Amino acid sequence: MEPTHGVIELPDEPSHHTDTLTIPEEFLPILLPPPSCSIIDLTNFTIPAVDNPDTPALDPSHFTSGATLLNTPPTVRILRSQPVPSLTEIHALISLVPGAVAQGHHCLKRQMHSTLTLTQVPSQMNLPLWVLSYWEIVHNLWIHKKTWTMVQDWLKIMGGTTFDLAKFLSDSWLGDVQVAQMVAQLRSQKMDDRIWLMNNYWSNKLVVGYRKQERILVKTGDALKEGSIKAIAFPVFIRLGTSVELPSEEARGNHWVAVVVDVAGRSILYRDSMQHPAPNELISAIQWWLSDWGTVSDNFKVDNLPCGRQTNNESCALYAINTLAGYVTPLDFPIYDKKFSPNKTRYQTFQTLVKYFNDTNADIEPAVPETTTTTTDPIPIHPFFAPKSRKAPKIARSETKRKREEMVNVGVKIRKTAENDDRSDEDSSDDEDSGDEPMGDEEDTPRREIVLLPVNGTCSTGAPRKAILNKLLLRCRYSNDPTTRSRYKCVGEGCIKFHSNRSQQRALKHAIQCPLISPDLKVEVQRIMVDRAPSSVVEKLQTERNTPAASEPAMKTGTLDREVRLGRKERLIKRKAVLDLGVTKLFCVGNFAGLVADLPVWRELWMDATPDYTPPTCNMLLDDLIPSEAAKIISNNTALLKKERNLTISFDGGTRHRKSHWTVHISEQNRSVHLMEVNNATNKRHTKEWVRDLALRWMREIGETQFCAVVSDSTGNTLGARLLLANAIPTLLALADICHHCNNTSKDIVKIAYFAKAVKVVRATLQKFHQSNHASFLLDRANEAQLQKVRGLEAIGKTRFSTVTLSALSVQRNSPIIRIVVESDESLQDWEYASIFQSSLTRASQDFEFVLKHLIDIGMPLARALACLEANDANPADVFLYWHALIFEIEQTVTNKKSEYLKEVQDEILSILDYRHNQLFIQGGQLYNAVYLATAYLNPVYLRSQLFRNNDPDPTQPLDEKVYPPLQGIRHHKIFWPVAHFLFEVACNEVKHGSNKFFTKWVEYGKEFSEQFRDELQAYAQSSFPFNAPIDNDYVAIKLVSIRVNSMADERTGSTLTWMTPALRNRMSVEAMGARTVVKQHYSQSKPRSKRVKFCDIKKDFEDPDTRIDEEDDSWLDEQEADPADPDADGENDSDMIIDEYVGVARSFITAANIVNPDAFEIVSLLKDSAIQKASPVKTAEVGPKGSRSSEFVLWPGTKQV
């Protein structure tokens, strides 16, 4: 059967029309693909097997009058797992159906096939008679599916594509494939068979062979020896920069030129359409190859080819091929002149290539195999579309993505060779300016054994040896190829990083990140990199300048400026150091591409500004200056943090351009946050143990007991790692990131079915005015015409919290302008939702505006609280207050009769809030931690206010007042006791496991410590001396108040990594991104705020009319949520529950969170415009142990020991 094109048209009905044999409409989407489905959908759709030899036979005795269980969608799905009888048996039974129905038989008794699915299938079932029609359709579908599956398999094997030809019809730069195509077509036009026209892969082999000094291009060399070659013409890929050179892995090519080796005329003809001279290495490579094949080339002269002059940046490939064509067939291909049109020439080239392909392929049989037979014979395919697996060696990538061949990316077998092994080739000298091999550092290749070579002795010539390189690199080569030059492997056991030479820059750059290098060696590497950092060089020069030398003659007068006494050389060195540091900062903070450093215009700029300064090259920046500056910043931060206490650590993972990364941030007590690591986790499994070890390594280096908390989002692996850390370090508190918690609450609410239509309209509106340039222009123009400009539309994105609420608010804010645009432009009248945005009220517009207002009213308290809690200086008490403020406001909104929320919507919203509240604030919740209540309780301003109520924190588990009696003078004793137990446990852990001498001195005085703690806490709760004086909020319960309650630093770093690597810079490594980000954040870090952020402080950010967010509409609303039961779940969606779990009776938060007064000034004022003033701090005397020693730590008689 011939395959059709585009779509497969499926029959709408079976060939018969009896109701008994008609498949119910509700089951069609489950059993069959859509009536008009694409080829890919058809091949991916699972249908039963039709050729299973174990299929039970089908005969008339199977008719039965019994009932069937296949009457619901879940049960009908079983049919897709059962084999289908033969078509002959099916047709035989279909003809007997009328008689069977007349006898009262409506089912078929069928033996069911065993299955591995989770659904238990009985061994025998009664199937409805319409299953015969289904089986008949399956047989028909199977023919189509088999045909197109074979077609897809053929395409996978042959690798054919037309994308390479399509580039000729665009402005894209023409790369390797397009040049090879043009050479292939030109080869068919040449008149003289003694002129060999070779492609760019041939010239790549030539240069690689020259660099490796290996005999290559044997076929061409043999023909040269025989004298059958008159000339060889070929294109060459070069690099134009500060000089003309051949590309390498570090300096990529960017220009095409033409070369002709005129053997008969003993000359090398070269021409560049940009009029640059030939690279010296290219001429040397050609002469070397000619000599290698017996042609004396010393007297070959270098001359020019006729060539047009290029005036743009995209047409060098066309000019190079035209130059070669002018030599091969000069009459047919005139040289380009001023009338040259790039677009016209591209189109003509495309037509020529298509014609050439069709002519060459005219005798090739169709590639689609017949459906009845298969063949193992290879199918002819044109060279244009040859599989990419046959790689040609190359000197650099132009824009194709062929894999590099030489290096290993798996474990390698290593064996040592003796000192006198005659297969050991000579080592090359240290060369800081040369990079790794052109074939690349490391890639996926088969496992290959390497041989360790002895380190060469001291050389009398060449660059001096560097001792650190002998420690970092092992000289080696592949054991199965003794002729290859030596390479250098990282000394780390199991590390698969190879270098082509002993480059100190690259060796240090890798070593500082390598986890397999010994700690002692890494310390030495870090010291060297810190010394090489640009800022270190500046500091050293500044110190030397400010420190007079002992031998410096004293001046008779003090009037001569010291700068005058500095020699010219010293001043230039100082200037270079300062400018190198400035350039390093500029490239990181401004996110300049590294290649900018090699642009002629960049170097000309510096030459004009300061001729005595040579700016660093791209390689120097990326391999030396930026990594060393980042190493120094991290080293300084580590030294600083070792002197601090009450640190908070956070971590998070992400992916950018298929590269996985994990970040670690540590904040000080004053809320200054430091990025400590961007870990390349692409090839690692991100289990909770791996994440724990990532954070634990930094905690151990700084000091485990220096940390007071660990904060992260609550995906499976981050939550698990957080709990593992808290179990391993008793003094550490594990907290869920409050911003992710609020954002997950917002996500749950907007996914309610009641808001589905409104969210759909919002998304469609944003998409319409984002993707349509015309509609976007009309909206901007209408906005400009308003008396008061409003903030524009904001797309729904994945990286922005409360994004649906803010996007809905933007649509509501711009609705009057959208109405004007929709009514004034005819092209928008056909828009699906145009009726909603009309001046005249309609039912649709009223319903939309009504539900949209509900969505915004519910979501904005969360958005406002999130904006405040994203601040680094938010503490656990702020979390306690903001959370209660937002849930009270939401509850009051939905229960207000004037708001007109449906009862079921009220219950659903309050159930979501109830679930999220219990998670965080009720003991036993998945994310529960008493630190929020305790920190709020320890704020004397809140304790003395009307914030708290004397009720049980968890109404379902009231306190036993026989064990926890009311205490005289304490207003809220039911809150006091849980707080006291939590604080006592924290204090005891500090005494037993901490390092703070203020606590550890009590370790042998448990009883006295318990009494002292109880007396002080009771005095605080009673507002007795010394707690009856005003106390500064920031100095009460220092450890708890010091906690950073969010991991927004990791989110901001993730956004920075995204900003640094747009689509055109997607090859930047994780290590390079991390080093740049460390430098950027260090030199652009703002000082922490001195007071808590309230919504009134940032309200202007919500209303700024000049802010427009054009982020692409994201699909997270359509995605399935992560499974919280998976401990290794690693995704950006950190939701930890399913919305169906909310169904139940909602309860009032005014009674559920019954320890907080919803009308308290401290709650009401948070999301409004009020502020709270601090009081002056009062210091109290330190208390120490005085009595007898005791190991008992008991808070109150009758309570358990800690």
GIUR-V328088 format. One record per backbone hydrogen bond with DSSP energy under -1.0 kcal/mol. CO is the residue of the C=O (numbers start at 1). NH is the residue of the N-H. Records with the same first field share a line. If there is no record, write none. Layout:
CO->NH ; NH
//
This chain:
5->7
8->37
24->27
27->31
28->32
35->10
37->8
38->42
39->43
40->44
49->84
52->55
59->62
60->63
62->109
64->106 ; 107
69->71
72->76
73->77
75->78
76->79
77->80
78->81
79->82
86->90
87->91
88->92
89->93
90->94
91->95
94->97
96->100
97->101
98->102
99->103
100->105
101->104
106->129
107->64
108->127
110->125
123->112
125->110
127->108
128->131
129->132
130->134
131->135
132->136
133->137
134->138
135->139
136->140
137->141
138->142
139->143
140->144
141->145
142->146
143->147
144->148
145->149
146->150
147->151
148->152
149->153
150->154
151->155
152->156
153->157
154->158
155->159
162->166
165->168
166->169
167->170
175->179
176->180
177->181
178->182
179->183
180->184
181->185
182->186
183->187
186->189
192->195
194->230 ; 231
196->233
199->203
200->204
201->205
202->206
203->207
204->208
205->209
206->210
207->211
208->212
209->213 ; 214
217->221
218->222
219->223
220->224
221->225
222->226
223->228
230->264
231->196
232->261
233->198
234->259
236->257
238->254 ; 255
239->245
243->241
245->239
251->248
255->238
257->236
258->271
259->234
260->269
261->232 ; 263
262->267
266->301
267->262
268->303
269->260
270->305
271->258
272->275
273->310
279->283
280->284
281->285
282->286
283->287
284->288
285->289
286->290
287->291
288->292
289->293
290->295
291->294
297->300
301->268
303->270
315->319
316->320
317->321
318->322
319->323
320->324
321->325
322->326
324->328
325->329
329->333
337->340
341->345
342->346
343->347
344->348
345->349
346->350
347->351
348->352
349->353
350->354
351->355
352->356
353->357
354->358
355->359
356->360
357->361
361->364
382->385
383->386
389->391
413->450
415->452
418->421
421->424
437->440
449->479
450->415
451->477
452->417
466->470
468->472
469->473
472->491
474->489
475->453
476->487
477->451
478->481
481->484
487->476
488->499
489->474
492->495
497->490
499->488
501->503
503->507
504->508
505->509
506->510
507->511
508->512
510->513 ; 514
518->522
519->523
520->524
521->525
522->526
523->527
524->528
525->529
526->530
527->531
528->532
533->537
534->538
535->539
536->540
537->541
538->542
539->543
540->544
541->545
542->546
543->547
549->552
567->571
568->572
569->573
570->574
571->575
572->576
573->577
574->578
575->579
576->580
577->581
578->582
579->583
580->584
581->585
582->586
583->587
584->588
585->589
586->590
587->592
593->596
594->597
595->598
596->599
599->603
600->604
601->605
602->606
603->607
604->608
605->609
606->610
610->613
617->621
618->622
619->623
620->624 ; 625
621->626
624->628
625->629
626->630
627->631
628->632
629->633
630->634
631->635
632->636
633->637
634->638
635->639
636->640
637->641
638->642
640->643
641->644
647->708 ; 709
648->667
649->711
650->665
652->663
654->661
656->659
659->656
660->681
661->654
662->679
663->652
664->676 ; 677
665->650
666->674
667->648
668->671
672->668
674->666
677->664
679->662 ; 681
681->684
685->687
687->691
688->692
689->693
690->694
691->695
692->696
693->697
695->699
696->700
697->701
698->702
699->703
703->706
704->707
706->647
708->733
709->649
710->735
712->737
715->719
716->720
717->721
718->722
719->723
720->724
721->725
722->726
723->727
724->728
725->729
729->732
733->710
735->712
737->741
738->742
739->743
740->744
741->745
742->746
743->747
744->748
745->749
746->750
747->751
749->752
752->755
753->756
755->759
756->760
757->761
758->762
759->763
760->764
761->765
762->766
763->767
764->768
765->769
767->771
768->772
772->776
773->777
774->778
775->779
776->780
777->781
778->782
779->783
780->784
781->785
783->786
796->1114
802->806
803->807
804->808
805->809
806->810
807->811
808->812
809->813
810->814
814->818
815->819
816->820
817->821
818->822
819->823
820->824
821->825
825->828
826->829
828->831
831->834
842->846
843->847
844->848
845->849
846->850
847->851
848->852
849->853
850->854
851->855
852->856
853->857
854->858
855->859
856->860
859->863
860->864
861->865
862->866
863->867
864->868
865->869
866->870
868->871
871->874
874->1045
875->879
876->880
877->881
878->882
879->883
880->884
881->885
882->886
883->887
884->888
885->889
886->890
887->891
888->892
889->893
890->894
891->895
896->899
902->906
903->907
904->908
905->909
906->910
907->911
908->912
909->913
910->914
911->915
912->916
913->917
914->918
915->919
916->920
917->921
918->922
919->927
920->929
922->925
925->928
929->932
930->934
931->935
932->936
933->937
934->938
936->939
939->943
940->944
947->1157
949->951
954->957
960->963 ; 964
967->970
972->976
973->977
975->979
976->980
977->981
978->982
979->983
980->984
981->985
982->986
983->987
984->988
985->989
986->990
987->991
988->992
989->993
990->994
996->999 ; 1000
997->1001
999->1002
1000->1003
1002->1005
1004->1190
1005->1009
1006->1010
1007->1011
1008->1012
1009->1013
1010->1014
1011->1015
1012->1016
1013->1017
1014->1018
1015->1019
1016->1020
1017->1021
1018->1022
1019->1024
1020->1023
1024->1027
1032->1035
1033->1036
1037->1041
1038->1042
1040->1043
1045->738
1047->1051
1048->1052
1049->1053
1050->1054
1051->1055
1052->1056
1053->1057
1054->1058
1055->1059
1056->1060
1057->1061
1062->1065
1065->1068
1069->1073
1070->1074
1071->1075
1072->1076
1073->1077
1074->1078
1075->1079
1076->1080
1077->1081
1078->1082
1079->1083
1094->1097
1098->1101
1099->1102
1104->1107
1109->795
1115->1118
1123->1126
1126->1129
1129->717
1138->1141
1139->1142
1140->1143
1148->1152
1149->1153
1152->1154
1153->1156
1155->949
1157->1160
1160->1164
1161->1165
1166->1095
1190->1006
1193->1202
1196->1199
//
